[in-house]
Amino acid sequence: MLGRIKNHGWLAYTAMLACMLTGAAHAERNQQRPEVASEAGGHALVDVVFYPVEGAQHKVPQFRVETSWPSLPSTWLIGQVPGLAVDSQDNVWILHRPNSLSRLDLGLENGMGLCCEAAPHVLQISPQGKVLASWGGPEITPSIDGENQWPSTVHGLFVDGEDTIWLGGNGDGDHVVLNFSPKGEFIRQFGVRGKTAGNLSEEALGNPADIYHNTQTKKVFIADGYINKRITAYDSTDNGFEQLWGAYGKPPGGGTREGSFDQSQATANAANTSTKAENFGDIVHCVTQADDGRIYVCDRRNNRIQIFKANTDGQVVFLQDLIIEGDTGGLGTASDIAFSPDNKYMYVADMMNGRVWILWHDTYEVLGSFGRPGRYPGQFTWLHSVVVDSQGNLYTSEVNTGRRVQKFVLSGFQ
């Protein structure tokens, strides 16, 4: 199965689904500070704030957050987590920003205290929460014209069908997407640090936010969205350019961001955006593809997802808008997208409202949502990414002062 999830473990998922549907449904939960509901395998599971939609036409997945996941080495800290992915063995890959941690956070590393030190940029975590691998940083990337290609501020993570790792950057000069083996061995890159050339460039990027590589069709899609306002597509067989597009499948317009992006601009111009905007907003935040070929783009600033599909000659055409809380201001809503293993459910991370929206994928009917802004288990501070494993469990990441990953265990259907 294509996308951020794999089809491995499908029989186990189907059996679990059948069992859950015949079991007792969980009562609606709307407490503000969740209580410990149960424990599984020694790990505490906590109920989450859930908002059902009255009259929903389909059963709705229910989740509990596993409070002790992951288990990092005792001195490690992770900073902002702008990238999250799941590999073919249900291991979770985390991309974090060590440079978002302060000197006071890193007392051990700076000789100031008993703890702590920054974890490496890229972590591979088992489903049980154990660290399996870690790597990252300038020492594993080449230099071009004397400039190392590792991003100054990492952003976006994808693990493809061959378990290779893709990441990008949205800091000063980070106009590059990098591809690595699971061991952190450099494979290739698109774009070059320090070089950007606008929305119509076939080679240069502009602070790419997200990557999706379809290993069956050999297509690489890049949400080139913090400086530029577009999607670019490449052939991974020879890394050649194929096409680019903006909102509604048209040539990308609306100009580019002036200067470098930083988090102080995360809410800039939010009052001037619109679900009917002619162009993508200035944060084109995600790109992914469902197993039926539909391509989804998070136009975060404009509170919408735009849906595309390639026609018979391979060119992408616009299908429809999907509005996510269209009147929301501030950080915007549509931040990331994931699908259940059977492709029936679609999950949308909403950064501003601190929720994960649950939709019926075929029709985009909203079935419910869970979460709220906050720092307790099951709440979110700058909710950034959402991914799903083959058992239907969800994982989320947070940036700014959130700086964490949470595991949501699929507990039933209601």
Summary of the structure (lengths in Angstrom):
residues: 414
radius of gyration: 20.1
end to end distance: 25.9
largest distance: 62.7
contacts: 1453
relative contact order: 0.17
helix: 7%
strand: 41%
